[in-house]
């Protein structure tokens, strides 16, 4: 993270400095990721969020910068970041839509209540197979039963195959099994503990 300087700690960062900081969130080195995150937290939150949204909305901008902006918005505060990135599930660029699904899956576990319905919509309507696969993976992790009808539909009707050879129907079936098993386990725990769930 040698390219970061004391200037990066100033609240009046320009866009390029923020781009440098958010790029550090994806570093392979944990110390770099932590330093980038800490420096971002020192910035004026309103200015930072405005700049991140600006980066994300720049369809002419570099795809990696747009993806880093998604990650930063979610990492800084999932509860406010998730509603800000969900509209980008409709972005014309499938890489952005896939990134939103993947970041939700990896980093937004505490803010899923807003994400379930839009992810279900992605499974049912997105034209890109890999985006649908990423949405299914996120829904599987979240484990919300309201996703079961969409996953069932995908299992029976979606014959897409992703770039890495994954079948939508197979992944949807696995997600359904996982959600149903989790739900069943939850009901068993309620009966064992003697409580009304």
Secondary structure by P-SEA (a helix, b strand, c coil): ccccccccccccccaaaaaaaaaacccccaaaaaaaaaaaaaccaaaaaaaaaaaaacccccaaaaaaaaaaaaaaccaaaaaaaccccccccaaaaaaaaaaaaccccccccccaaaaaaaacccccaaaaaaaaaaaaaaccccaaaaaaaaaccccccccccccaaaaaaaaaaaaaaaaaaaaaaaaaacccc
